Amino acid sequence: MRFHFALALQALWTAVCQAAMQHYPAAWGHYDVCKSQVYTDEGLTWDYMACQPEATDMTKFLKVTLDPPNITCGDPPETYCALENPYMCNNECDASTDELAHPPHLMFDIEGRNPTTFWQSTSWKKYPKALLVNLTLSWNKTIELTDDIVLTFESGRPEQMVLEKSLDYGRTWQPYQFYATDCLDAFTMEPKTVQDLTQHTLLDIICTEDYSRGYVWKNDKTVRFEIKDRFALFAGPRLHNMASLYGQLDTTKNLRDFFTITDLRIRLLRPATGATMVDETNLSRYFYAISDIKVQGRCKCNLHAISCVYDKDKLGCECEHNTTGPDCGRCKRNYQGRAWSAGSYLPIPKGTANICIPNNIGPVIRPNVSSLGVANRKEAPQVALSTAPSVHVANSKRARVCDNELLRCQNGGVCVNNVRCNCPATYSGLLCEKSRCSSELGGCRGPDSGQAPLTPPSAFRLLLLLLLGSVLLGEAAML
């Protein structure tokens, strides 16, 4: 009997744990709900939350340009040699023949075709003049990177290369990372890897020698810019603590900007040679060829949209929260009652919507919100977790903070002169709406969690008690 009782308890506990684990990531991991209807004392109303589009393959929406524009092989036709076999020179590139052409769009087509499709440059016929190519990927939209940038080369990987980013649609550029077989010789930089970075040096620009081996080995075709390894510095090695990362992104503008781009530029500076010396008698061996570029990310919508549409060759956020613009970067007309602010990941798990409100509303109490892009606000300190009041307070239409008749103070707070709530020791916030530990470093689950404690909903607890009761009654009846 007791054995069956123990098995029942174990099965019930397993179900509880699995339900909690399945529910929790959906609640905060993607911020995939902008608003929901809730019942209040005033009736059915909207509850607004921070939200963002789902991450996707951003290469479907880009425009690629090459500099110089005539750098693609095939006009005029030419033959080239395989790098690993300098005597095999029967490969042909001819722009006028589809089967022999290697235009830029083949860097973004479906992978897995046989033979492999790829873009290819002209060969290094003008040696010793450098073979320089700039590949620029433009979105005409601000996007946020969510995964590694991966380039797959069908030639040898370049011996010297720079990955650059722009945040202003290509007007200015800054390096993301340098790549070389010899960083000191190429860029006068000490070689490093992403594993050498820490939370304090994550924004450092490094030169790496990990991706510049010249020969084409089966598993050595890719060049990476490691986004996830940088996320892991805050979220843990398996990205199990994304709440901590979101807290950092919410309060540190430089960190947000680091993962945000409008354009990428790949500067190819020196092709693979496979040797210490260039063979000047066989320059057809040296060229660039790229079969695939992966850029995973999402539209930047300032946490005011759940979807981003591609219309007339242009990306744009479908803005919520009374915001508008390609990035939801301003209030709609007649909705400037409170200055525009980006949404906030904090407090986790639902964030703060920071919606725009109508102009005809009277004076509004402006909450102390650590959010993205608040005008004229200094950058918040690192890991400064949320001081944001609830969304109901942020979107309040009354000038008075509290009201004795309406009992607006929460969790046992007492309204003092309709000006402030006097909160119990365990609660804080404008209306005593927050557990006090949520404002401390690391929240309620320890110094590194960055998230509030996970508790199952009350209905779930009630169901658990009922099931346990049924099991105990059955045990007693059988005895």
Buried (B, 14 or more C-beta within 10 A) or exposed (E): EEEEBEEBBEEBEEEBEEEBEEEBEEBBEBBBBBBEEEEEEEEEEBBBBBBBBEBBEBBEBBEBBBEEEEBBBBEEBBEBBBBEEBEEBEEBBBBEEEEBBBBBEBBBEEEEEEEEBBBBBBBBEEBEEEBEBBBBBBBBBBBBBBBBBBBBBBBBBBBBBBBBBBBEEBEEBEBBBBBBBEBEEBBEBEBBEBEEBEEEEBEEEBBBBBBBBBEBEEEBBBBBBBBBBBBBBBBBEEEEBBBBBBBBBBBBBEBBEBBBBBBBBBBBBBBBBBEEEBBEEEBBBBBBBBBBBBBBBBBBBBBBBBBBEEEEEEBBBBBBBBBBBBBBBBBBEEBBBBEBBBBBBBBBBBBBBBBBBBEEBEEBBEBEBBBBBBEEEEEBEBBBBBBBBBBBBBBBEBEBBBEEEEEBBBBEBBBEEBEBBEBEEEBBBBBBBBBBBBBEEBBBBEEBBBBBEBEBEEEBEEBBEEBEEEBEEBBEEEE
